[in-house]
């Protein structure tokens, strides 16, 4: 069965190559080819998953070595794959949700002239993401990591005729490069410390390595995770990335790419477990981002940007859980999978709304759409209930476990983290209820545009609604299925070494507190957006609201600290280069030139001058000799 692992990557990679190289002759069927390749990869994943279930829990990992990439002395870089319970979880999510998004894109991108190229980029992204999670060493993971970055750049900027899309793609690419530097430094530190890149030897040797080195490696891995998973301080690209087509938002910014950082931390769990200071930083980053994204999501009127803030916040939950160590890794991945279902469904639902509203994204110009889009309303509503943690749905099972694990951290830190996660749950209920009320309830608020064209909302075609329905089923049932008999914990335990935490609060108390804050968030949103009409023009709002609309000043901060700071640093370096470095070099050259010029005057070219010089030198020598004899 291990010989099938490479085919998981090869299928979408072949699809991307054929679609990109085949040219316009494939325009008529390119979308079908891309979808078939994604479905083929999912089919292989199901086959491998079924085989894995038939093996003992401690003997489920498969390895496939293709060839040695760079065998030079002690440097050994292999093209090899590892399929264990952790990577299998990601493979099923990537290929399953990815295939549904391919199907959805057939209808959503139907009238786009470059649809074939779009599906090629989708296939390329799937191949890169699968390479990332299937690699058995950090160097090959880095190849997939960079491939994901390139594919996301192409997809975010797909509508490159829009300056905002081109700018967003460049911004995402540059911000992610900062994180990628962290990953490259971590890999170099690993090789100098362990002499290898392979997961097995690196993670096994952590107990024999100094804590300082492991902390440095862990912090660099965290920097990489912050870039891909849009965590503070590298979160600024995610909101702007909504300029890409909506299927891109669902695939990259809900189910796959933004979860790569969580995968990296969990896969490197042994390193973080041996570096408690780095684990603390991971927890802080997750907690700050959890609240940051939720606050931003509360103030956005753009439906996709509101969901982008939600994504940032939910990934913060996952990073916080991963920072808790063995008591949180499983729950981080569990929430990652359930989030993949309901957030992908929410993004596809947003795309369905936009499809029926002439691509309008401002929720203040929606209202009452449940009458016109019943399937979208129901599927979006189920995703909404799941993400706010409504009892029984997927988000309830996975988010509650993270809140319990936060309290189980113990001491004052545990109480603080528990309070943060509960506050995040309240904010989640608030901003998602706000989205539901502004979009599907109330009276219609849309008006004719400047050219007199008024939107005529209507339900999307089946190619778009069927994937939404499938994802809605996952939003409802996945969490309960994972929690049944602790099946998900048992599934990942051989990889994540799960430990039970000891929370000062019982599970019933945590659940009750979660339900209370949920109802509080829903109630406040109803008071603000359900009880009274929503104005078409946004009111000025409070200081916090205005700040949240500006993403809490993240772009201003980046401009002042990074852009202007970089400019001042560059100017300072140029000054030092001109005055110090060039000054020393040019000064030395000028001194040598001046001395040479003066010495050159001695060489006049006249014989009489040389004769006088010889006579004078001889006289000096004679005088010196006589003086020495006299002494």
N, C-alpha and C positions, 0 to 999 in steps of 0.2 A: 504493500500500500504506500510505502514511503516514496515510491517512484512517481506517484501522482501529485506530490506536493508542488513540484516545479510547474506543473500544468495549471495550478491555480493562478500563478502569475503570468504564465505564457499565454493563456487564452485572451485576457483583455489586452495584453501587450501586442499580440498578433492583430487583434481588432483595430487597435490604434494605428499600427503600422500600415495595415491595408487601407484604412480610411484616409490616412494622411497622404499616402503615396499613390493611391488609386485615382485621385483626381476627380474631376466633375462627372466622370462616367458613373460614379457611385452615388451621385446626389439623390437618385430616386429610391435607393434601397439602403443607403448608408446607416440610417437610424435603426433599421431592422438588424443589420449585421452587428452593430454595436450592442444592441440589446441582447441578441443571441449569445454573443461572447460573454457578456456579464452573467447571463443565465447559466451558461455552460460552467463558468467558474463556481457559481452557487451550487450547481448540481454536483460537481466534484467535491465541494465542501461537505455537502450532505452525506455523500458516500463515505468520506473520511471520518466524519463525525459518527456515523453509524458503526463503522469499524472500531473507532476508539471506545465507544460505549461497551463493546464486547470484550474489552481488555481489562485486566485488574487495574485498580486505581493508581498504583505506584508503577505501572508499566505501560503507560499510555503515550509517552513521548516518542515521536518518530523523528529520525534524522535522515537527511538526504544530502550527500556530498557530491557536487557536480564536478568541480575542478579547483585546483589551486590557482588563485588569481595572480598573486605576486609572491612566489617563493624565492626569497633572497636571503641566504644565510639564516640568521635567527629570526628574520621577519617572515611571517607566514600569514597571508591573507587568503581566505578560502571563500568560494561561492558555495555556501552550504545553507540548508534550511533546517529549521527545528519547528515541529508541530506538536505542541503540548496543549494542556487544557486552557491556558491563558491565550495563546495565539489562536487556538481553534475558536474561542469565544469571539475574538475580533474578526476572524475570517468569516464566520457565519454572519456577523453584523454587517461587515463591509459588503460582502457579496449579496446578502439578502436584501438589505435596505437599498444597496446600490442598484440592484436589478429593478426594484420597484420604482426607483427614481428614473431609471432609463425608460421604463414603460410610461411613466407620467410625462417625461420630456417629449415623447412622440406627439402627444397632443399639444403640450404647452409651446413647443418650438415649431409647430407645424408650418407656420408661414414665414419662418426665418430662412433667408436665402443661404445661410451658412450652417444649416442644420447638420450636414455630414461632418463638418469640422468640429461642431459642438460635441457630437457623440464620440468622435475620435479623442477629444480632450477628456471626456468622461471616462473612456476606457483607459487612457493613459494614467489618469488619476487612480483608478482602481488598481492597476498594475503596480504603481509606485507604493500605494498604501499597503497592499498585500506583501510586497517585498519588505517593507518596514517591519511588519509584525511577524513575518516568517523567518527573517534572518536569524542565524544562530550565532552571530557575532556583531559587535558594535560597529565595525567598519562597514559591513554590508548594510546594516541598519541605517547608517549614515547616507548610503547611496539612495535607499528608499526615502529617507527623510528629505533629501534635496530634490528627489523626483517629485515628491508631494508638493514641495514649494514651487517648483516650475509649473506643474499642472494647475495648481491653485492660481498662480499668476495669470495663466492663459484663460482660465475660466472666469475669474473675477473681472478681467478686462476684456471679456469676449465681445461685448458691445463697445468696441474701441472707438466708434464714431462719437461716443459721448465722452467729453473731456473728464467728467466726474468718474466714469468707469476706468479710464486709463490711469487717472491719478490714484484711484483706490487700489488698483493692481500694483502700481509701483510702491505705494505705501506699504501694502501687505508684504511685498517682496523684501523691501529694505528692513522693515521691523523684524521680520523672520530671520534675516541674515544675522542680526545681532544675537538672537538665540542660537543660530547655527554655529557661530563662533564658539559659544559655550560648549556645544557638543563636540566640536573638533578638538578643543583644548582638553576636554574630559577624556577623549579617546587617546590623545597623546600621553596624558598622565597615566592612563591605564597601561599603555604599552611599556612606558619607562618603569612603572611600578611592578607590573605582573608579567611582562614579557609576552603578552598575548592580548587578543581582542575578544576571544570566544567567551560567551556567557558563562559556561560551566566553570572553567578554570578561574576566571576573574571573580565570580561570586563565591566560589569555594575558598578562595585565598583571603577573603576580607578579614577573617579572624586572626590572621598572622601579619596584618599590616597596621602601621601606625594610624591613630585616629586623625591626625592632622592631614595626611595625604588623602584619606577617605573623605574627610570633610570637604577638601578642595574639589575632589572629583564629584561629590554629590552636589555641591553648589553649582558647578558648571553644568551638570545634568539638569538641575532645576532651572537654570537660565534658559537652556534649550527648551524645556517644557513650557516655560512662560511664553516663549515666542509662539510656538505652535498652538498652545491651548489658550492664548489670549488672556494670560494672567498678569496682574499688576507686577512690574511696571511696563510690560510689553503688550498691553491690551488695546492700544489705540487703533489698530488696523481693523478690528472685527466689525465695528459699526459701519465704516466706510465700505467694507467688502460686500455689503448688501446691494451695491450697484450692479453686481452680477445677476444673471438670470436666476429666478427663484429656485429651480432645481439644484443649482450650485449651492445656494444657501442651505438647502435641506441636506445635501450630500456632504459638503465640506464643513459647514459651520454648525451642524447639529449631530451627525452620526459618526463621522470618521475623522477628518483632519484635526479638529480641535480636541479630540480624545487621544491624539498621539502622545501628548505630554503625560497624560495619566498612565498610558501604557509604559512609557519610558521609566517613570518613577516606580511603578509596580514591578516591572521586569528587573529593575536594579534594586529591589527591596533589600537585599543583603547588604549593599553598600550603605543605604540610608539607615538601616538598623544599627550598623556599627558606627554611625556618625550622628549622635543625638542632637548636636548643635544644628546640623543641616536639616534634620527632621523638624526641629522647631521652626526654622525658617520656612519650610514647606507649609507647615500648619498656618503660620502667620500670613503667608502669601494667599493661601486658599481662603482664609477667613476674611481678609481685606477685599479680595476680589468678589467673594460671595456677596458682600454688602454693596460694593461699588457697582457691580452689574445690576443688582436689584434696584438700587436708587435711580440709576440711569434709565432702566426700563419703565419706571413709574412715570416718567415725564415725556416720553417719546410719543409723538403723534403718528409717525411713520410706522406702519404695522410691522414691517420687516426689522426696523431698527429696535422696536420694542422687544421683538423676539430675539434679536442679537444680544441685547442687554440681559435677557433671560438666560441665553446660552452661556454668557460669561459667568453669570451667577451660579448656574447649575454645575458648570465645570469647576467653579470654586468649591462647591460641596465635595466634588470628587477629589480634588487636590488636598483639601483639608483632611478627608478620610484617609487618603494615601499617606499623609504626613503622620497619622496616628500609628503607623507601623502595622504589625500583624493583626491587631484588632480592627483595622480599618481597610486593609487592601481589598478584601473580598467585597465589602460594601461599596467601595469606590467603583469597582468594576460592575457590580450589580446595578448601581445607579446609572453608570455609563450606558449599559445595555437598555435599561428601561427608558432612559432619556433619549436614546437613539430612536426608539419607537415613537414616543409622544412628541418629541421636538421635530422630528422629520415630518410627522403628520401635521403638526401645526404650521410648519413652513409651507408644505404643499397646500394646506388649506388657505394660507395667505395668498399663495400663488393663484389658487382657484378664484378667490375674491378679486384679485387684481385682473384676472382673465375676464371676469364678468363686468369689471368696472373701468374698462379702457386703460388698464395699467395704473390706475390711481392708487397711491399708497397712503394718503392722508386719511386716517380713521375719522377725522372730523367731517369728512365728506362721504361717509358711509351711512349707516343707520338702517335698521329694519331689514337687513339682508337675509334673515332666516326665512322670510316668506318666498324669496326668489331662489335661494340656494339651499334646499333642505338637506341634501346629502353632505354638502360642505359644512353646514351648520352642525349636524349631528356628529360627524367625524371630528371636526374642530372642537366641538364641545367635549367630546370624550377625551381628547388630548388635553384640553384645559383642566378637566377634573383630575386627570392623572398627574399633571405637573404640579397642581396645588396640593396634592397629597390627599385627595378625597378618599375616605376609608374604603378599602377593598380594591382600589385601582393600583396600577403599577407603581406610580410615584409614592404612594402611601407606604408600600412595603420597603422600598429601597431608601427613601429619604429618612424615614423613621429610624432605620438601622444606623444611619450616619449620625443622627442626633443622639441616639443612645450611646454610640461609640464615643462621641464628643464628651458626653458627661462621664463616661468610663475612663477618660484620661486621668481623672483623679485630681484632688487638690483644687486650689484656686483656678488653675489653668483649665481644668475640666468644667468648672462652673461658667467661666468666661466663654469658652468655646460652645458649651451647650446653649448659653444665652444668645450667642451670635447665630447659631444655626436656627434657633426658634425665631429670632427676629427676621432672618432670611426667609423662613417659611411664611411669616406674616406678610412680608413685602411681596413674595411670590404670589400669594393669594390676591393681594391688592392689584398688582400691575396686570395679572392675567385676567382678573375679573373686569378690570378697566378695558382691556382689549375686547373681551366678549361683549360688554355692554355697548361700547362705541361702534362695534362692527355689526352686530346682529340684532340689537334691540333698539327701541326708540323709534322715532319717525325718520323718514328718509331726509338726508341733508345734502344730497348731491345736486349740483346745478349744471347747466350747460357751460361748456368751456368758452374760450374767447372766440372760437369759430362757430359757436352755436350748436355743437354736438353734445347731446346729453347722454350719459351712460344708460344702458338698458341691461341691468343685471340679470344674469341667467346662469343656470347650472352648467358646470363644465362637462365635456364629453367623458365617456366611460373610460377612455385610456388614462384620464386624470383621476376620476373618482374611485376606480377600483383599487389603485395603490393606496389611496387615502383610507379606504375601508379596511384593507389588510393591516395597515399600520394602526388603525383604531383598535382592532382586535388585540394587537400587541400592547397597546396602551392600557387596555382593560385587564388582560389576563396574564401578561408576562411576569409581573412582580409576584402575584400569588403563586404561579407555577414554580418560580425560583425559590420561594419561601417554603413550599410544601415539603415537610420533612427535612428542612435545611439542605435541600438538594443542591443549591448553588454553592453553598459553603463547602459541602463535601466534594463538589466538582473541582473547585479551585484550590482546595486545601493542600494537595501535593505540591503546588507551585508557590503558593503564597504563605504557607505555614501559619494557618489561622490560629489565633488565640482568643479566648473568650475574655472580654473586658468585665470589670466589676463596677457597674454604675451605682452611684449613691441613690439613684432613683429607679424604681421598678419600671418594667416595660409598660405597664398599665398607666403609670403616672406620666411617662414621657408621651405616650399616645394621647392621653387626655389633654396634656399641655399643647400638643401639636394641633389637635382639633380646635382647641380654644383660640389659638393664634390664627388658625385658618379662617375660622368664622369671623374673627375680628377684622382680618384683611378684606374678606368678602363684604362685610357690612360697611366698612369705610368706603370701599369702592362704590357700593350701591348708593350711599349717601351723596357721593360726589358726582356720579355719572348716571345713576339709574333713576333716582328720585326726581331729578329735574332735567330739562332738555340740555343736550350738549351743544355749546356754541360752535358755530362753524369756524370762527376765528378764535384762536387760543387766547385766553386772558393772559395778562402780564405774569401773574403768579407770584409766589413768594421768592425770596432770595435763593432758597434751596432748589425750588422748581426751575428757576432760570439757570442755576448752575448745572442742574441735571440735564437740561436741554443742551447745554454746551459740554456734555460728557464730563462734568465736574472739572472742567479746565484741563483735561488730559492733553489736548492739542496745544493749548497755551503753554502748559508745562514743558512739553516736548520742544516747542519752538524756543522758549527761553533757555532751557537747560541744554538741549541737544543741538538745535540749529544755531542759535546765537552763541551758545557756549562753544560749539564746534568752530564757528567763525572766529571767535576771539582766540581760541586755542591755535587755530591755523595762523592767524595774524601774528600771534606771539612767537610761534615756531619760525615763521618767515623772518620776523625781526631778529630772533636769536641766530638764525642761519646767516642773515646778511651781516649782522654786526659782530657776532662772536666767531662763528665757523669761517665765514668768508673773510671776516676781518683778520683772523689769525693767518689764514692762507695767503690772502692778498698782501697783508703786512709783511709776512716772511718773504714773499716774492719781491716786494718793493725794496726791502732791506738788502736782499741779495743783489738786486739790480743797481741800487745806489752805491753799494760797496764796489761792485764790479766796475761801475762807471768811473769811480774815483781811482781805482787801481789801473784802469785802462789808460789814464793820463800819463802814467809812468812810461808807457810804451809809445815814445814820440816818433821813432823811425829814423832819428838822426844819430850817426856814428859818434859825433862829439859828445852827445849826451850820455851815451852808453859808456864812453871812455872815462868821462868825469865820474860816473857812477861806480865804475870799476876802481878808479883811483881812490874815491872816497871809501869804498868798502875795504880796500887793501889797507888804507891808512887806519881805519877803525880796528882791523884785525891786528895790525902791528902794535897799535897803542894798547890794546887789550892784553897782548902777549907780554909786553914790557911791564905792564902794571901787575900782572900775575907773578912775574919773576921777582919783582921788587917786594911783593908781599911775602 
